[in-house]
């Protein structure tokens, strides 16, 4: 029995078990891909299934066979009946790049349902884009959002409170957990760890493993130090617009390389660039994207930033589960922090005021958006028409 804490993505993954298409689970290391894979294997209705861990040399050797029918023979000796529907769960697929052709052959010739994991969308998408076209669906696994965070802590949380106006009792009950989420992020191991020093050590290890192991497996980067320095420089500019020339000047990395490194960081789930919302071109100015770090634990490990920046980055990491994000900006400098799915305006404030609400409504009206929210971290004694960040889920 797999010890399992509920992830929001799980029901969608479970539904996909009944589909012939290959299920690909990808994401940053230590977000829980292996746990999900084993849970899916456990919930598969028949016993005609097998788990393949490619960290084991014998499994890599098996799937390196040039004669693919020998793989079928070997798996048959392990009890798999290939005349019936079969589930093959393969973990850490990036460790064996040539496995793609094996999977394609077996998928096309046998009634096999594949569920596979890989540590990087950059690698997975390039590896699988052409060879398995029309045969796969990619599911991207992020670190925990706040609802999942509470689930891992065994704290009750009702979905009925999501996207509702501020309730003081719920704020008092959950605020210490939300503060922890903002500070240490949502890696499952970090959330479950009890001590602050252990949390910091785990995040540091995740960051170090990403730079020294994952990046070497994914891209031909001779100097990981350059990438690390760029990442730290980006972290100091989180929640602000990117200036590629400035980043190049400060790091000594050529502008084309800055673009390439940022693409790599984004495609491996470490950063996210949020584009400007473009609807009324006469009134807005075309600007560079804003930059965010995809986990607050990583952000706070990289640099020290203000509590307001930490909060806005945390809100980004909650909102990304709800759809596409953009930001809006006028030539006057007035902005809306987030536009969600093109129809909801969101402003983030540590403490909100009636003036914040009025400005948001005015800016949103100018782009024909009627739905808007102020999201705040702390209550205000004079203003109550806001949503507490913890109620984003």
N, C-alpha and C positions, 0 to 999 in steps of 0.2 A: 504494500500500500504506500503510495507516494504521499508524503506530508505536504499538503498543498494549501496555500492561501489564495483566495480568489483574486484573479486578475480580470480586468474588464474585457480584455481581448479574448478570453478563453471560450466564451459561448460561440463567438464567430469562428474560432479555430475548430471547435468541436463539430459545428455544423458542416465545416469543410471536409471533415473526415469521410462524409458520404459521397464526396465528389471525386471523380477520377483524377482531376488535376493534381499536380504535385503541390503540396503545401510547403512553402518556404518561410521559415521564421528567422528574421535577421534583426540585428540591433547591436548596440554597444555591449562589450563584454560585461558579464555579471549582472545582467538585467533579468535573468531568470529563464533563459531560453531552454536550458536542459531540463529544468523542473517542468516547464510546460510540455516539452516533448514527452517526458516520461508519464505525465498525467494523461496526455492524449493516448499514449500506448496502453495505459491501464484501462481507459474508457472505451477502447476499441472492442466491439461486441464479441469477436471470436478470439480464439487462442492462436490463430494462424498469423503470428506476428513476431517480430524480432527487433531488438535495439542494437544498433551498431555505433560504437564510440570510436571515432577515427583518431583519438589520442592514443589508442592501442595500436602497436606496430603490427600485430597479426591481422587486425581488421584492415589496416592500410594495405598490407600485402595482398589480402584477399581481393580487395577491389582494385588492385593494380594488375590483376590477371589480364593478359592480352586476349585470351579466349574467354569471352563473357559467359559461355555456357558452363565453364568450369566453376564460375561463381554460383550459378544455379545449383550445380551438383553439390558444392560445398554447403550451401545454405539448406539444401534438402537433407543433408546428414544431420543438421541441427534441428530437424523436425518441421521444416517449412514445406507445405504442400502447395506447389505452384499451379495445380489444377483448380484451386479455389482462390477466392479473394484473399489477398495477402497485404499486410501492413509492414513496411520496412521503415523504421525510424533511424535516420542517420544524423549523428551529432558531430558538430565541428567540421562541416564539409569543406571549409576553406583549407584544411590541412592536406587535402588531396585534390589538387586542381583537375587532374585528368578524370576524376570520377564522373564528370558531366556526361561524357560519351557513354559510360557504363549505365548511368541512370536512364539516359535516352533510349538505349537499346532494350533494357529490361522493361521500361514503361511501355514501349511500343509492342513488345512481344509477349508480355505476361500480364495477368490481372493483378498488378501490384499497385497499391496506394503508397506513395512515398510521402513521408513527412521529414523534412530536413532542416537543420539549423546551421547558420553561419554567422560569424562575428561582425560582419561589415556589409552594409548595403552597397558600398562602393565596389567591393570585391564581388559580391553576389550578383549584382546587376550586370556587371561586365562579364562575369563568368557564365551567367545563365541567359543573357538577353537573346542571343541568336540561337544557340544550340537547343534550348528548350522553349522556343517561341510557341505560344499557344498551348503549352503543356503545364503551366505553373501559375500559381498566385502567390505573391510576396506579401507577407504580413510583417509590419515593422513594430518591434517591441521597444517601448521607451521605459525609462525609470518610472517609479510609482507616481501617480497623482495623489492628491491629498486624501481622497476617499479610500484608495488602495492602501495608503500609508496607515490610516486608521484601522483598516481591516487587519493589517499585519500586526498592529498593536493590540488587537482584540478590543477595540473601542467601538461602541455602537455609533452608527451614523445613518441617518435616514435620507434617502434620495429626495424625499418630499421637501427638504430644506434647500436643495440646490437652486441657485438663481433666485432666492427669495430675499426680501429686505431684512435688514439687521434685526436679530433677536438677541437681546442682552444675555439671556440665560445660556443659550448655545455658545455664545462667544466666551463666556466665563468658563464653561465646561471644557472647551476645546482649545483655548488660546495657547496654552503651553505646548500643545502638540503642533499647532500651526507654526509657532516660533521655531520649534525643532525642525520642522519641514523646511522652513525658509533658510535655516542655517546649514543643515546637513543634507538636504535633498532626499532623493527617493530610491537610491540603490537598495534592493531588498536586504542585503547583508548589513548595510549601514543602519537601516531602520530597525532591524532586529537586535543590533548590538546595544549593550546596556551603557557602556562608559563612553564619555566624550573622547578620551584618548584612543579607544579602539575605533570609534567612528572615523576619526581623522586618519588613523593608520590605514584603514580599509580604503578610504577615498584616495589617499596617496598611492597605495598599491595599484588601484585601478588605473589611475592616471599614468603611473610609471609603466605598467604592463601595456597600456594602450600605445604609448610612445615607443617603447623598446621592443615590443613583440608584434602587436597588430599592424603597426605602420610598416614594419620591415616585411611582413607577409603580404602587404597590400601594394606598396608602392616602392619604387627604386629611389629612396631618399637617402643620400649619403650621410647627411648630418642631421640627426634628430634634434640636435640642440637648436638649430634654426627654427624648426617647426615649433618647438617648445617655447622659444622666445616670442615668436609671432602669436602663439596662443595666449601667452601671458599679456602681451600688448593688446590683443583683442579684448581680453577679459577686463582690462582697465577702461575699455570704451563700451562696455555692455550697455544696452538700452539706448545707444546713440547711433547716429548715422556713420556709416563707414567712409573713411577717406583713404582710399587705396594708396595714393601718392604719399600721404603722411606715414602710413604703416611701412611703406617701402623705405622712406627716408630714415625712420626711427630704428628699423631693424637691420638695415643694410642689405635687405633682400630685394632683388629686382622686382619691378611691378608685375611682370608676367608671372613670376614665381609666387608672388603674394596671391594673385588670383588663383593659381593652381593649388596652393596650399589651403586656401580658404574653401575651395571646392572639395578638397580631400576631407577637411575637418567637418564640413557640412554633410557630406555623403557618408561619413562614419558616425553620425549622430552626436557630435560633440558641440557644434555650433548650429545656429539657424539664422539665416538672413531673411528679414521680413520686408517685403517691398512696399513702396508707396502706393496708396489707393488713388487710382486715376479715373475720375468720372467727369469732373467739370474742368477741362484743361485750361480754360481761360482764367480760372481763379487759383489754381494750384501750381506749384512749381515742381518740376521733375527732380527728384532727389535720389541720393544713394539709398540702398536698403539700410535698415537698422539691424544691429547684431545682438544676438542673445546666446547664452550658454545653456545647453540642454539639460543641465542638472545643477541645482544650487550648491550641492556639495562640491562639485567640480569647480564652480565659480569661486567659492570661498577658499578652496585649496590653492587656486592659482593666484589670487590677489585679495587685498582687503578693499572692499567697496562700502559705500554708505548703506545704511539700513533701507533707505528709500529705493536704491538700485537693487538691493537684494530682493525686496518685496516685488518690484515690477518684474524682475526676472522670474520670480516664483509664479507670478500671475501668468506670465507667458507660458510657462511649463504646464500650467493647469488648462489654459485656453487652447493649447495646441491639440488637445484631445477632442475638441468640438468642431474642428474644421480649419478652413484657410484663414490666415491672419495677414492683415496689411496695417499700415498706419496712414494717417492723413495729415497733410501739412499745407499751410498757406504761405504766401510770400511774406506776410506780416510776421511770421514766426509762430503763429498759433497752431497748435496741433491737437489731434486726437490720438491717444496712445495706440489703440487697436481698433481696427474694423474687422469684425468677425463675419466671415461668409458673405461679405458685401452688404450686409443688411443690419448690423448691430454695432453701434458706436460705444466704445468702452474707454473710460478715463481712469487711471490708477493714481490714487493719492494715499499717503500714509494716514492723514486725517483730512476728511473732506469738508467742504463748506458749501453754502448755498450758491456762492459765486462760481465755484467749480461746476456745479450742476447747470447753472444758467449758461455758462460759456459752452459746455458740452452740447446742450440742447440747441444753441444757436449755430454752432459749427455743423452739427449733424443735420440740422434743417437745411443748411446751405448745400448739402449733397443729397437731399431727399431721403434721409434716414430718420425714421421716427422712433426706432427702438434704441434706447441708450441706457447705460448703467454707469454709475460711479462705483468703483471698487476700492474699499479702504481697508487698512490693516487695523486701525484703532478707532474706537467710537469717538464721537464728537458730542459735547454737551449741548450744542445748539442746532445740530443738523442730523437728521435721522433718515433721509431719503437716499440711502446707499446700501450696497451689498458688502458684507464682510468677505474678505478674501477666502476664508476657510469654507464658505458656502458655495464656492465654485466647484467643489468636489475634487 
